Amino acid sequence: MVAATERVPVLMTPTEKRRLARQAQKQGISLGEYLRRAAAAFSPQEDEEALEGLLTRVERSTASAAAAIDDALAYVEASNKRIAAMEAASSRGTP
């Protein structure tokens, strides 16, 4: 393994530093190693592609749910019309 010899100053609030230091400590690594690993794992292109795929699935499921609701409302409306017709026929004394 090549020894790290370059510095990259990163400014953050004391609160951010404490939070990151706690996370690094939980992993049993230094803050520097934690930040190196986090930076190496960061892939905005992959994240964007994953989010776009998720958005497509959400749009499809939303359209499907809306269609199902429309179908259910149409069924209820038709049912209400049948009930109203039966009630009207019953009040006139016709079967």
C-alpha positions in Angstrom: 0.0 0.0 0.0 1.3 3.4 -0.9 1.5 5.8 2.0 -0.8 8.9 1.8 1.4 12.0 1.5 -1.0 14.6 0.0 -3.4 16.8 2.0 -6.8 17.9 0.9 -8.2 20.6 3.3 -11.9 20.2 3.9 -13.8 22.8 5.7 -16.8 21.8 7.8 -18.6 22.8 10.9 -17.6 21.4 14.2 -20.9 19.5 14.4 -20.3 17.9 11.0 -16.8 16.9 12.0 -18.0 15.3 15.3 -20.7 13.4 13.4 -18.2 12.1 10.8 -15.6 11.3 13.5 -18.2 9.2 15.4 -19.2 7.4 12.2 -15.5 6.7 11.5 -14.9 5.5 15.1 -17.9 3.1 14.8 -16.2 1.6 11.7 -12.9 1.4 13.6 -11.1 3.6 11.1 -9.6 7.1 11.1 -11.6 10.1 10.0 -9.2 10.5 7.0 -9.8 6.8 6.0 -13.5 7.2 6.4 -13.6 10.3 4.1 -11.3 8.6 1.5 -13.7 5.6 1.4 -16.8 7.8 1.2 -15.2 9.8 -1.6 -14.2 6.6 -3.5 -17.8 5.2 -3.2 -19.4 8.5 -4.4 -20.7 8.1 -7.9 -23.1 10.9 -9.0 -23.6 9.4 -12.4 -24.7 6.0 -10.9 -26.9 7.8 -8.4 -28.6 9.9 -11.1 -29.3 6.7 -13.2 -30.7 5.0 -10.1 -32.9 8.0 -9.3 -34.1 8.2 -12.9 -35.0 4.5 -12.9 -36.9 5.0 -9.6 -38.7 8.0 -10.9 -39.8 6.0 -14.0 -41.2 3.2 -11.7 -43.0 5.8 -9.5 -44.6 7.4 -12.6 -45.7 4.0 -13.9 -47.2 2.9 -10.6 -48.9 6.3 -10.1 -50.5 6.0 -13.5 -51.6 2.4 -12.8 -53.0 3.5 -9.4 -54.9 6.4 -11.0 -56.4 4.1 -13.6 -57.5 1.6 -10.9 -59.1 4.5 -9.0 -60.9 5.7 -12.1 -62.1 2.1 -12.8 -63.4 1.8 -9.2 -65.2 5.1 -9.4 -66.8 4.2 -12.7 -67.9 0.9 -11.1 -69.4 2.7 -8.1 -71.2 5.2 -10.3 -72.7 2.4 -12.4 -73.7 0.5 -9.3 -75.3 3.6 -7.9 -77.3 4.0 -11.1 -78.5 0.4 -10.9 -79.5 0.9 -7.3 -81.3 4.1 -8.1 -83.2 2.3 -10.9 -84.1 -0.6 -8.7 -85.3 1.8 -5.9 -87.4 3.8 -8.5 -88.9 0.6 -9.9 -89.7 -0.6 -6.3 -91.4 2.6 -5.4 -93.6 2.4 -8.5 -94.4 -1.2 -7.7 -92.8 -2.6 -10.8 -90.2 -5.4 -10.6 
